[in-house]
Amino acid sequence: MRLLILAVAAVLLLQVSAAGAVRTEPLLGGWHPIKNLSDPYVREIAQFAVKARNDQAKTGLVLEKVVKGETQVVAGTNYRLVVEVKDGTNKKSFEALVWDKPWEHSRRLSSFKAVKGKP
């Protein structure tokens, strides 16, 4: 009988410990930091954003680097990137939001706005 009580107590203790554990897997729909900003696919997304902006606004921005990035899974992937670009001799930072659905060969620039100060 004591063994049964100890076993039940151990199971309850494990359940309580697991319930209080910090969640480590990502939540679907939430934003998650991009760990490798130099990943070629991330660079491709950034180049797409700058080219799309140039086409829309008739500008000549040139991508220098990706400064910061996050992804969000939503029937595809949203990429929120802070990019540093050259506009002639001036360096500027922009936040670009790109929606990517590679299995349908679909990609869209949702927004491209100036970042004030440091990203």
C-alpha positions as CSV (number, residue, x, y, z in Angstrom):
1,M,0.0,0.0,0.0
2,R,2.8,2.4,0.8
3,L,4.5,1.6,-2.5
4,L,1.2,2.5,-4.3
5,I,0.9,5.8,-2.4
6,L,4.5,6.7,-3.2
7,A,4.0,5.9,-6.9
8,V,0.9,8.0,-7.1
9,A,2.7,10.9,-5.3
10,A,5.6,10.6,-7.8
11,V,3.2,10.8,-10.8
12,L,1.4,13.8,-9.3
13,L,4.7,15.5,-8.6
14,L,5.9,14.9,-12.2
15,Q,2.6,16.3,-13.6
16,V,2.8,19.4,-11.4
17,S,6.5,20.0,-12.5
18,A,5.6,19.6,-16.2
19,A,2.7,22.0,-15.9
20,G,5.0,24.7,-14.5
21,A,7.8,24.1,-17.1
22,V,8.7,26.9,-19.5
23,R,7.4,26.3,-23.0
24,T,10.3,25.8,-25.4
25,E,8.6,25.1,-28.7
26,P,7.5,28.1,-30.8
27,L,3.9,29.2,-30.9
28,L,2.3,29.1,-34.3
29,G,1.5,32.5,-35.6
30,G,4.0,34.3,-33.3
31,W,7.2,36.1,-34.4
32,H,10.5,34.3,-33.9
33,P,14.0,35.7,-34.3
34,I,16.1,34.6,-37.3
35,K,19.2,33.1,-35.8
36,N,21.4,33.2,-39.0
37,L,21.0,36.6,-40.7
38,S,23.6,35.6,-43.3
39,D,21.6,32.6,-44.4
40,P,21.4,32.8,-48.3
41,Y,17.6,32.4,-48.2
42,V,17.2,35.4,-45.8
43,R,19.5,37.4,-48.1
44,E,17.4,36.4,-51.1
45,I,14.2,37.7,-49.2
46,A,16.0,40.9,-48.4
47,Q,17.2,41.4,-52.0
48,F,13.6,40.8,-53.2
49,A,12.3,43.4,-50.8
50,V,14.8,46.1,-52.0
51,K,14.2,45.3,-55.6
52,A,10.4,45.4,-55.2
53,R,10.8,48.8,-53.4
54,N,13.0,50.1,-56.2
55,D,10.5,49.0,-58.8
56,Q,7.5,50.6,-56.9
57,A,9.2,53.9,-55.9
58,K,11.6,54.2,-58.8
59,T,14.6,54.4,-56.5
60,G,18.1,52.9,-56.7
61,L,18.6,51.4,-53.2
62,V,21.3,48.8,-52.9
63,L,21.2,46.2,-50.2
64,E,24.2,46.3,-47.8
65,K,23.1,43.8,-45.1
66,V,20.3,42.4,-43.0
67,V,20.6,43.9,-39.5
68,K,17.7,42.1,-37.8
69,G,15.0,39.6,-38.8
70,E,12.0,37.6,-37.6
71,T,9.7,35.1,-39.1
72,Q,6.0,34.3,-38.6
73,V,4.3,31.2,-40.0
74,V,0.9,32.1,-41.6
75,A,-0.1,30.1,-44.6
76,G,3.4,30.8,-45.8
77,T,6.0,32.7,-44.0
78,N,6.2,36.4,-43.1
79,Y,9.7,37.8,-42.9
80,R,10.1,41.1,-41.0
81,L,13.6,42.3,-41.8
82,V,15.5,45.4,-40.9
83,V,17.9,46.0,-43.8
84,E,20.7,48.5,-44.3
85,V,20.8,50.0,-47.8
86,K,22.9,52.5,-49.7
87,D,21.0,55.3,-51.4
88,G,23.8,56.9,-53.4
89,T,26.4,57.6,-50.8
90,N,24.0,57.6,-47.8
91,K,23.2,54.6,-45.7
92,K,19.7,54.1,-44.5
93,S,17.7,51.5,-42.6
94,F,14.3,50.1,-43.5
95,E,12.0,47.5,-42.1
96,A,10.6,45.3,-44.8
97,L,7.8,42.8,-44.5
98,V,7.8,40.1,-47.1
99,W,5.2,37.3,-47.4
100,D,6.8,34.1,-48.9
101,K,5.0,31.0,-50.1
102,P,7.8,29.1,-51.9
103,W,5.8,26.0,-52.9
104,E,3.6,28.3,-55.0
105,H,6.5,30.4,-56.2
106,S,4.7,33.4,-54.6
107,R,6.3,36.3,-52.8
108,R,5.0,39.8,-52.0
109,L,6.4,42.9,-50.4
110,S,3.7,43.9,-47.8
111,S,5.5,47.0,-46.4
112,F,8.8,48.9,-46.6
113,K,9.3,51.7,-44.2
114,A,12.1,53.8,-42.9
115,V,13.6,52.9,-39.5
116,K,14.4,55.9,-37.3
117,G,17.5,55.6,-35.1
118,K,19.2,52.3,-34.5
119,P,17.3,49.0,-35.2
